[in-house]
Amino acid sequence: MKLYSRGQMVRSTLAGAVIAALIVIIFSLKINNKSDNQNGEVKEVLATSVESGSETSEEVLTSTSLEADTSFLQQNAATVIPVANVSSYTQEEQQNINVYSLCNEAVVNINTQIVALDWFLEPYVQDGGSGSGSIIDKRGYILTNVHVIQNASKIYVSLFDGTQYEAEVVGKDLDSDLAVIKFTPPEGIELKTIAFGDSSALKVGQRLIAIGNPFGLERTMTTGIVSGLGRPIQNSNNRIIRNMIQTDAAINPGNSGGPLLDTNGRMVGINTMIKSSSGSSSGVGFAVPSETAVRVVSDLIKYGKVNRGKIDATFVQNSQRIARYAGLDIATGVLVSQVTAGGKAEAAGMKGGTEAAYYGSRRDIIYIGGDVIIQIDNIAVSTLADYYSALESKKPGDKVTVIVRRNKKNVTLTVTLVE
């Protein structure tokens, strides 16, 4: 057995400790170098992925730990941000952006003032309704709804830049709920306009865009689809507007009169009403088709009214009470009270009443015993609203096929319309 002195033991222990420390340091350095090499590879792969726009970065980040992912995003925010910039908009998003950019400056906010009476029957001015409109002509012609400007003593239009102008009524048409108003733009100002599209080419499912001023929020865009076509809807003026466009694009109070656009930025409808129990959008909105608007606008600008054809006779809404009194076998349709002597309706063989009767009040007299109109062309006529609707697109001189109920039999007549 070999003995060691105290000094030898101390020196041996110190030497062992130094050697062990050196071994630990060398091993640690090797591990760190390997980790750095791996991280460099990951960063290189991520950089390559960002440049190429591929999905490699997502795969690499998924394969690393959550801590490593967060660390990378925090340390390389400037590198990650360009990924979002490189990603283009979807086709639908780009279409929405383009349509809004093209049309929003041609949408105006309409506010009105009306004259009311106080408790002492003295007139005073108060705020009326509000809505939207579309600039359709650079001279300042604006298309909107009749009910937006109804009973207005003053009409003001606000443009996209906040400027406001007073407008005047060019013409109104209750049968379509469309109106044209006009303001005079300042010299040197070129107004942006919205072009009409072809509503007859619409298909259910086609995407639509509405721009308007719901609740006073100017130039708000909503999107939806064509939910239905050819809807007959009775408006606030008790007129039935046929061929209305139904859409689920959000239409709220203030949207009335604004444009309903296709994805090319063409106006295919004029937003008019919603069907809702709360008064707010429920995804069932209706717009007057551009096919109707083009025809109406042309007449309103030219004549101040729509030059429609009509049957030269006077009519009364049939009812149960009239049917019982007159011995009719139907209680619907439009009763022909009088036919204009020597007119087109008389020439076609239409018969008016022969027996005078009081109706409604002692001052109102109708004549019973005449024909009852039940159909015009292919449109069933049950009410006066149906009668006006059936002739909405007709011009003076047009011929219509009229089916009347006479002596409990249907009789077909061909009637030429008059102005």
Buried (B, 14 or more C-beta within 10 A) or exposed (E): EEEEEEEEEEEEEEEEEEEEEEEEEEEEEEEEEEEEEEBEEBBEBBEEBBEEEEEBBEEBBEEBEEEBBEEBEEEBEEBBEEEEEEEEEEEEEEBBEBBBEBBBBBBBBBBBBBEEEEEEEEEEEEEBBBBBBBBBBEEBBBBBBBBBBBEBEBBBBBBBEEEEBEBEBBBBBBBBBBBBBBBEBEEEEEBBBBBBBEBEEBEEEBBBBBBBBBEEEBBBBBBBBBBBBEBEBBBEBEBBBBBBBBBBBBBBBBBBBBBBBBBEBBBBBBBBBBBBEEEEBBBBBBBBBBBBBBBBBEBBBEEEEBEBBBBBBBBBBBBEEBBEEBEBEEBBBBBBBBBBEEBBBBEBBBBBBEEEBEBEEEEEEBBBBBBBBBBBBEBEBBBBBBBBBBBBBBBEEBBBEBBBBBEEEEBEBEBBBBE
